[in-house]
Amino acid sequence: MTAEELIIEFALTRLDHPDLEFEEIAALVVRRGGPERELEFAARNLADRGELRGAAFPTAVEYVLRVVLTLRGPSD
């Protein structure tokens, strides 16, 4: 999944759940992707951070948040 696809998935999930915080939305995106997507996101995040291991789900959620906030740009 590319960063752009991830942003679209996040945005669509946010439209479905406007009352949730960003971290909760990211968790939904990871859950909807299933175990394979969870491992993909966790592996990317650990590679970005230069770490060898970590808990898969929270690491995957952190990756989604990092991508969303990075592409969102600086706040005004």
NORLINMO-V864743 format. One record per backbone hydrogen bond with DSSP energy under -1.0 kcal/mol. NH is the residue of the N-H (numbers start at 0). CO is the residue of the C=O. Records with the same first field share a line. If there is no record, write none. Layout:
# NORLINMO-V864743
NH=CO / CO
This chain:
# NORLINMO-V864743
5=1
6=2
7=3
8=4
9=5
10=6
11=7
12=8
13=9
14=10
15=11
16=12
19=16
24=20
25=21
26=22
27=23
28=24
29=25
30=26
31=27
32=28
37=33
38=34
39=35
40=36
41=37
42=38
43=39
44=40
45=41
46=42
47=43
48=44
50=45
58=54
59=55
60=56
61=57
62=58
63=59
64=60
65=61
66=62
67=63
68=64
69=65
70=66
71=67
72=68
